[in-house]
Amino acid sequence: MRRRSKNLTEGNIKKQLYTLTWPMLFGMMGMVIFNLVDTYFVGRLGVNQLAAMSFSFPIVMFVNSLSQGIGIGTSSLVSRNIISESRENVRKMASRAVLLGVIVVAVFVTIGLNTMRPVFSSLGAGDAILDYVIDYMGVWYFGVPFVVIPMIGNNIVRATGDTFLPGMLMVSSAVVNIILDPMLIFGFGPIPAMGIKGAALATVIGRSVGLVFILFVLIRRENLLTVRFGRVKEILETWKNVLYIAGPAAIGMLITPVSIGFITKIIAGFGKEAVAAFGVASRVEMFALMVIVSLGSVLIIFIGQNISKNQFARIFHSLNYSMKFSMLWGMLVFVLFIVLGKPIASVFTDDPMVIDIARKYFYIVGSSYGFQGLLMLSASSFNGINKPYPSAIFSVVRMVGLYAPFAWVGAKIIGISGVFWAGFIANIVVGVLSFRYLHKTVHKLKFATKARE
């Protein structure tokens, strides 16, 4: 029987944010552990393989950003219509969004498989590392459908007010990956050792589990998928509505991997150990910020429903709670990095230079995570109120206007620490500006709504 969608326009705000966020947190934790386990086992193969995985990071982030953009657009659209529109209309919206994802996958995989060598050479991967990169990405690209489609599907289910099931599906994928990683990388019984190819294959298989489960939920439990997409005009109209949010959201997120690619090239000038350390630190950073990411995903749903009912007081309360939480969480993470920075880096490698550089990243950039969280929460909130462009603009300002140029200058002046200080400055400046502008925007919407009434 179909589950009834949750109404988030009434009730205790703190309780709703908490009950929606913690299942998301488990799901995000599963995905981050997914990446950390890959990094750990590949690190056992050697620095070259670890550096190869680090070079793949911008492309992996690119795909994740693309799929998250479509997922966010879908989540925003569905959450703003799930209460007021008929189930049939919502079903068609969801189905058309999934169709859009399928088309995007087909285009991206085709391009990716045919441009691996020039793309990664341009990022600075030398001959000794490039072959490992090709081995990894040659398998990984075939798993892109298992990344994009579940991302969109999970966002559809979340928009109904259910964050538990998507979170558990993400955990299931991570568990499968954790089990398969050592077996496929190092060999087990009749399974031959495949090295870095095995890490990619474990990722593909783990993601495929999520695809099967989310399709089952969307079709059988939620009854939110159909092959009757409607007329071409209606399909294009839904795509337009999704892309109105997804376009700026994806651009904002895509700016990050593109800029990280540039920063990786800068760091490559300091040696393969520096690249490996940056890859380790980037994955740990994902783990450190996953609570904020989870809360941000919830804000899209919460604000989306409340903006449809003009519940501005509830929106302001949710933003204030979120701001305080982000700053407190950032402080906690920084303290943990001060105490455990070296042991955390040592989990992934025993190379002393890699450990030292990763620890330096934790100490410098880690102190700004609370402010980076404000930017992430602001981006989600802008999408929830159907105002996607500010989130993209602030992301561009952070990465292109501040982080990338400051990293280039900093590297010239004080070495690799200058790259890290650039990230520190960008996080604080843009975090404060984005959250202040968000409050100003919501106030304008409130006054505009009162004027119409």
N, C-alpha and C positions, 0 to 999 in steps of 0.2 A: 504493500500500500504506500502511496506517495506521502512523504513526510511534509507536514505543514511548515511553511517558511516562518522564520522568527520576525516579530515586529520589534524593531529597535528604536522606535520613536516614543516609547514610554517605558517607565521602569527605572531602576537604579543604574546610573551611568557607570560608576566604578565597577559594580558587579558585572555588568554586561561587557565592559572592556576586558576585565580579567577573564571571564569565562570564555570569551572569544579568542583572547590572545594566547592562553597557555596551550591549547591544542596546536595552534599555529607554531608556537615555540618548539614543541616536540618535532613537528614536521620540518621546520627550519634546521633544528639541531640535527635531524637525520640527514638532511642534505649537506650540511656543513661537515658533519662527521664523514659522510660519503667522500667529500673532497680531501679531508685530512687523512683518512685511511689510505686513499690513493697516494697522497704525498708521502706518507710514512713508508709504505712498501716500496714505492719507486725510489725513495731515498736509500733503501737498502741495496739497490742495484748500483749506485754510484752517483757522483756529482754530475757527470755528463747527462745521465738520464733525468736527474732531478732538474737540471737546467732546461732540458728539452721540454719537460712538463711545464716549467715556468714560461717558456716561450709560447706554449699553447694557450696560456691563461687569457690573453686578450681576445682570442677567437672564441674561447669557451664563454667568456663574459659577453661577447658580442651576441652569440646565439641566445644566451640566457636573457640578455636585455631585450632582444627582439621578441622572444616569446613572452616575457613578462609584460612588455608593452601591450601586446595584443590581449594578454590576460587581464591586465589592469583596465584596458578599455572595455573589455567584456564585463568585468566585475562592476565597473562604474555604471554601465548601461543597464545591466540586469538589476543591480541594487536599487536604482532609481525608478524601476518599473515593476519590481516583484510584488509590491503591495497594491499598486493602482491598476495594473494591466491584467488582462486575462492570461491564464496559464498557456494557452495556445500561442499567443503573441510572444510571450517570453520564451517558449520552446523554439520558435522560429528564430528569434534573436540569437539564442545560444547556438543553434545548429549552423546558422550562417557564419558565426564567429569561428567555429571549428573548421568550417570549409575554408575560410580565409587562412587559417593556420596551415592547413594542408598545402595550399598553393604556395605560401611563403616557404615552407619546408622544401618543396620540390625545386624551387628556384635557388635557394641557398645551397643545398647539397650539391647541385649540379655545378655551381660556380666554385664552391669550396674545394671539391675534389680535383678540379682542373687548375687550381691556382696555388696549391700548397707550397711548392718549392720557391717560387718568386716571392710569395707573401712572407714566409718565415725568413728567407734570406734578407729581405728588406728590414726585418725586425732586428737583424744582427746575429742570427744563428750561423755559426761557422760550420765548416764541413764535418767536423767531428761530432757535432750536436745535431746537425740538420737531418741526418739519416734517422736518428731516434725520434725527432719531431714528426717526420713523415710516417714512420712506423705507427706512432700513437694516433695521429690525426687521420691516417688512412682508414683506421677502424672506427674512430670516434665519429666521423662524419655520417656514417651509416646509422648511428644512433640518434641523430638529430630529430627524427619524427617522434622518438620516445621522450624527448625533452619538451618539444613545443606543444604537442597535443595534450599531454597531461597537465602542463602549466595552464593552458586555457581551460581545460576541464575542471581543474581544482578551483580556479577562480569563479567558475559558474556555480559550483556547489557552495563556495564561501558566500557568494552573493545572496544565497537563500538563508543565510544565518547559521550555516553549519560549518564550523572550522575544524571540528573534531575528526571527521572522516578524511578530509584531504590531508590533515596532519598525519594521521595513521598510515595513509597510503605512502606518503613521503618517507616515513620511518621504515615501512616494509621494503621499499626500494633500496634504502641505505643498508638494511640488514643483509639483503641478498648480495649487495656489492661487497660488504665486509667479509662475507663467507667466501665469495669467489675470488677476491683479490689475491690472497696468498696462493691459492690453488692454481690460478691461471698464470700468475707472474713467475712463481718458482717451480711449478709442477706438483702434481699429486697423483700417485698411483699411475694409471694409464694416461693421465693428462700431462702432456709435455710442458716444459717450462717455456713460456712465451715472452718473458721479459716485459718491456713496456707495452707491447701489443696486448699482453694479457690484462694489464690495467685498463686499457681502453675497452676490451671485450667485456670485462666484468662490469664496467660502467654501462655499456649498451644493454646487457642482460638485465641489470638491476633496474634501469629506467623502463625497460619493456614490461616489467611487472606492474609498475605504476600505470602504464598505458592501459593494460588489460583491465585492471581494477576500476579505473576512473570511467572507462567506457561502460562497464557493467553498471556502475552506480548511476550514471547519467541516463542510461537507457531503461533499466529495470526499476530502480528505486525512485528517482526524481522524475522520470518520464520527460526529460528535457532535451532529448535529441530526436530528430526526425530527418528523413531524406526528402521530405516535402518542403523545400526551401522557399517556395512561392515564386512569384514572377521575378524576372531579372531586375526590374525596377526596384522591387522590394528588397532583393538581396543587396543591391548596390546602396540602397538607403541605409540598411543596417550596417554595412561595411563603412559607410561614411560616418555614422554615429560612433562606431567602434574606433575607427581611425582618427576621429577628432580628438579622442583621448589618447589612443595608442600611439599616434604619430609623434606628438610632443613627448609623451612618456618614454617611448623607445629612443627618440633622439637624445633626450636627457640622459638615459641610461647608456646609450651607445657611445656618447661622448666619453664616458669613463673608460671602456676598454680601448678605444682609439687613443685616448691620452695616455693610458697605461702602457700601450704599445710604444708610444714615443718615450715615455719615462723608462721603460724596459731597455730601449735602445741606448739611452743615456747611461743607465746602470751597467749595461753590457761593456761599456768602456772601462769599467773597474774590474772586469774579469768574470769568469763563469761562477765563481763563488758568490759574487755579489748578486748575480741573477738568481742563483739558487736560493739565496737568503731572502731576496725580494719575493720570490714565489712562496716560500714558507710563510713569511710575514703576512702576505696578502691573504693566504688561506686562514691563518689564525685570526686575522682581522675580521673575516667573514663570520667566524665563530663568535668573536667578541661582540659583534653588532647584530647578531641574529635576533635578540630580544626586541631591538628597535625595529628591525625589518618586520617582525611578526606583528608588532603593535601598529606599524604603518599600514600593513595589509588590512588589519581590522578597521582602521580609521576610514579607509575607502568605503567599506561596507556601512559602517556606523553613520558617517557623515552623508553618504549617498542617500540612505533612507530618510535621515532627518532633514536634509535640504529639500526633499520632495514634499515634506509636510511643514516647511518653514519653522522648524524647531531650532531657532538660533541659540537660545539659552543653553540647550543641551550640547550644541556644537562647541560653544565657547568653553563650557565645563570640560569637555573631552580634550580640547586643545591644552588647557591649563594643566590637567592631570598628566598629559603626555609630555609636556615640556619639563615638568618637575622630575618625572621618571627618567627622562633621557639624561638629564644632568647628573642625577644620582647614580645612574647606571654607569655613565662615563667615568665618574670618580672611582667607583668600585673596580672597574676594569683596569684603570691606570694603577691603582694600588696593587692589584694582583700582578701586573706586569713588572712593577718595581721589585716585588718580592720573588716572582717566579719566571722572570723574563728568560734567563739562561736555561733553566730546566725545560721550559716549554720549547725553546728552539732545539734543545738537545734531543727531544723526542724524535725529531725528523732526520737528524744527521749527526755524525760525530766529527764532522770537519770543523775545527776551531774557528776558522775564518768565517764560515757560513753562520755559525752560532753567534759570533761577535757582531756581525752586521745585522742579523735579524734582531738581536737584543737591542741594538741601537735604534732600530726602527720602532720597536715596542715603546721605548722610553720617550722618544720624540713625538711620533705621530699618535701614539696611544693616549697622550695627555689631552688630545683634542677630540676624542670620540664622542663626548657628550654633545659638543657643538655639531659634529658631523651627524649625530642622531637628530638634531633639530632640523637640519636640511632634509633628511630622509622622511621625517614625519610631515614636514611642510609639503614635500612633493606629493605624498600620498593624499594629504588633505586637499590640495589644489585639484587633484583628480576627482576626489569625492564630491566637490562642489561644481564639477564640470567646468573648471577653469585650468586647463592643462598647460597653457603656455608659460606661466611664471615658473613652474617646476622645471621645464626644459631650459629656460633662460638662466635660472640660478645654477643649474648643473653645468651649463656651458661656461658661466662666469667662474665657477669653482675650478674646473679642469683646464679650460683653454685660457681664461683670463688671468688666473693666478697660479695654479699648481704647475702646469707645464712650463710656462716661461720662467717662473721662479726656480723650478727644478734645474733648468738649463743654466741659469745664472749661478745658482747655488753650487752646482757641481763644478763650475769653473773656479769659483772663489774658495770654497772650503771643502770640496770633495763630496763624497757620497752623503755626508751628514746634511749638506745643503739641499739635497733632493728631499730628504725627510722633513727638514724645516719648512720647505715649500708646502708640503702636505699639511703641516701643522697650521700655517698661516691661512691657507685656503679654507680649511675646515672651520676655523673660528669666525673669520670674516663673513663667509657666505651663510654659515649656520645662523648667526644673529640676524643678518639682513633678511633672509628668507622667512624666518618665523615672524618677524615684525611685519613684513609685508602681507603675510597670510592673515594676521589679525586685522589689518587695515582692510583687506579685501572682503573678509566676512562681514565686517561692520558696514561696508558699502552695500553689500547684498541685503543686509538686514534693513537698512534705511530705504533702499529701493523697493523692497517688498512692502514695507509699511506705506510708502507713498502710493503704490498701486492699489492698496486696500482702501 
